[in-house]
């Protein structure tokens, strides 16, 4: 609530994401420590993924995570992991604290809930698909312990076949519907920008020091002449789309990134920009157009 009020006042989306990420970190660190104290000594760790891992947590973001252990996971580790998920996601009178998503663990939903660190690193080095390596560019340990994940996944770059696979995935993600704008999945939207930055990071074999999209783009700007020329424009669009996404979630009370042009919530969103709904639609489309133009030059696929 405090973060929302501050965001509505200053419209600073990076401060918002930082505050919400820090809140999630503190809650999860405290909960994990309490469960270990209650059930017994365990070396269970949490690897933050997705928006949480990238320190870009939003109002209705899920906690994407992977559970890690130093040794082979035992029954105590599994018990604490299950309790951790249930404490966060169980429904109470006021709702749940967070939704938890563990699909990014190796082997997906079919794989074990807990992964030994050694096995995860071996998987990322020799068995992972390119889209999985992209996902793990945003991974960070909750307890701030250093893992050489990014060093491993950026070591070998991407082959032409892997770039082709990523191109197919990216085009399949695009979504366009009449009367609706998707800030995340429209061509030139948030996913397109994130996808391009992550792909270029792997292509150039750069080892990013940060998991955030903004920092990744800034790193590419410092190491690539084309990105140096167009990165600022891309960053402006990215920040504005994230701002619109978070404002839309506040006024519409739903977790998606879709803006339905004729809805009452879109009217409220437009008022925050001192615009009408049609003017807001044109503005968002201009952001997509500007992003697509920059990505046409920058995107390695």
N, C-alpha and C positions, 0 to 999 in steps of 0.2 A: 504494500500500500504506500509506504514511504517512497519507494523507488518510482512507483507510478505517478505520484503527485509531483515528484521532482522532474520526471520526464515530461509531463504535460506542461511544466513551467519552462524548462530550458531546451527541450527537444534534442538533448544530447544522447544519441542512441548508444554511443560507445560507453559513456558513463553508466547508462542503464544496464547494458549487457555485463559490464564489469561488476556492478552491484549485485545483480541477480546471480551471476556465477559465484561470487564470493559467498553469498547466502547459501547456495546449494552446497558449496564446498564445506562450509562450517557445519551445516546440518548433518551432512553425510559423515564427516570426520567424527563428530560427536556421537552419532548413532553407532558407528562401527566400533569406536572405543568402548561404548557402554555395553554392546553385545559381547565383546571379547571379555569384558570384566564379569558379565553375568554368566557366560557359558564356559569360559576357560581360555587358556592361552592358545592363540592361533596366529599364524603369519599371513592370514588372508589380507589381500590388498585389493583396492579398487582402481581400475584403469578407466579414466573418464574419456568418453568418446563423443563424436558428433559436435553439436553446438556447445554442449557442456565442456567437452575436451578443448574446443577451440576458444573457450572463454567468451562465447557469443550467446550465452543463455538468454532466452526470451521469456515473456510472461507465461506461455503455455508450452514451453519446451519439455520434451521427455528427458529423463536421465538415461542416456545411452551409456552403457558400461560393460566392462568385462571384469570378471573376478580372477585374480592371479594368486598363485601360491609359489613359494620357493621350492618346496618338495612336492611329492605326489599328494594331491588333495585327499584328506581323510574325512571321516564322518563329521567331526567337529567343524571343519572348514565348511562343509556343505550345509550343516545346520545353521551356522551363523549367516551364510550367504542367503539362505531361504528366509530367515528372520529379517535380514536387512531389507530384502525386497518387500516382504509383507508389511513391515512397519511403515515403509514409505508409500505403498500403493493401496493398502487396505482402505475401504470406504468407511468414513465416520460421518457424524451428523453434519459436519462442515465440509465433507468431501475428503479426498486423499491429499497427502502432502505433494507427491510427485507421481507421475507415471514412469515406470521403469521399462527399458527396452534392452534386451541382451542379445539381439539378433546379430550383432557385429562380432560375436565371438567366432573363432575358427570353426568351420563346418556349420555355422548358422544355428538354427533352432534344433537341428538334429545332433549337434555336438554337445559335449559335456558343459555344465554350467560353470565349472571352475577349470582354469587352464594353468598348467605349470609354466612359469616364465620361460624356462629353457625350451619348452615345446612351442610356445608362441613365437619366439624369435626364430626357431628353425622353420616353422611354417611360413613366416613372412619372408624369410630369405630364399626358400626354394620351392614352395608349393602354392603361394598365394596368387590369386588372380590380380590383374592390374587395378581393378576397382577396389579390391580389398587393401592394396597398398595405398591407394589414394585415401581411403577412409582412415587408415592408421597414421597418416600424416598429422591428424588432429588429436592423436592419443596422448594423454599425459597422466602420470600417476597421481592419485589424489593426495598421497602423503608427501609429494614433491621429491621422492627418491628418483634418481636419474636412471633411465633405461635407454639403451642405445637403439631404440626402435627406428627413429627417423634415419639414423646413419645406415642401418641395414637396408631399409626399403628404398633409399635413394642411391644405393651403391651401384646398381646395375642399369639404371635408366629404364627406358621402355623400347621394346622392339617394334618394328613396323606392324607386325601382326597384333601386338597389344594396343598400339595406337588405333588401329582399325576397330578393335573390339570396343575401346572406349568411345569412339565416334558413334558406333551403333547404340551403345547404352545411352549416350547423351541425347541422341535424337529420339529415342524411345521415351525419355523422360519428359520431353516437351508436351505441354498440354494447352490447347486453346479451345475455348467454348464461347459461343455467341452470348453476348450480354454479360460476360464475366472476364475479369483480368486476374491472372494468377501471378502474384509477385514473385513466387518461387519458381514455378515451372514454365512460365512463358519464355519463348526465345528472347534472350537478352536479360532474363530475370536472374534472381539470386543464385540459383543452382548453376546456371551457365557461367557466371562469373567465378564461383567457387571451383567448378569443374575445371575451367581453363587455368586458374592459378595453380591448382594441385597437379594437373597434368604437366604444365610447364616446369614445375618444381622437380618432378620425376625425370622429365626429359633432360634437363640441364644437370641433373645429379647434385643439385644444391641441397645442403642439409639445413633446413630452417631452424632458427633458434626459438621460434614461437609457433604455436599451433593455430593462431588466429588468421582469418582470411586477409584482414587488413595488413597484418605484419608480413604475410606471405607475399602479397602484391608489392609491398614496400621493398622486400628483399629482392624480388625480381627486377624492380625498377633500378636497384643499385648494381645489378649484374648483367643487364641486357639492354642494349641501346633502344630497341623497339619498345620495350616496357617503360624505359625511362621517358619516352616521348608521350605515351598514352596512359600510363598508370594513374596519373592524377585524375583524369577524366573518369576512368573506371572506378576509382575509389569514391569519387563524388556520387556516382550513380549507385554504387553498392550501399553507401551510408544512407542515401535517401530512400532506397527501396526497403532497407531494414527499418528505417523510421516509419515509413508507411505501413509496413507489416505489423509493427508493434502497436501503432495507433489504431489500426484496423481491429486488432485483437481486443484492444480496450473498449472500443465503441460497439463492437459486434458481439462480444462475449463468446467467440468461438476460436478454436485453435488453429484454423487453417490460414492459408495465405491468399485465398480467393476474395476478390472484391466484386460483388454483384452490383452492377451499375445502377439498377433501379431500386435497390433496397434502401430502407430507412437508415441503416447503419452507414451506408455510403454517403448519404446526405449529411450525416453528422460528421463523418470524416472530412468531407469537402469543406464544411464550415470551419474546421480547424485550420484549413489552408486559405480561408476566405475566398472560396471558389464555389461554383455550382458543380453538380455531379458530372455534367458533360465536359466542363473545363478540367475537372480532375482526371477524367478519363483520357483526355488529350495529353495532359501533363505526364501521366504514367506511361502512355504509349511513346511519348518523346524520350523518356528515360530508357525504355526498352530499345528504341531505335539508336540512341547514343551508345548504349552498351554493346549492341550487336555490331555497330560500325567499328568500335575499338577491338572487339573480339575477332572480327574478321581478319584483322592485322596480327593480333597477338596469339590467338588460339593455335597451339601446335597441331591440332587435329582438324 
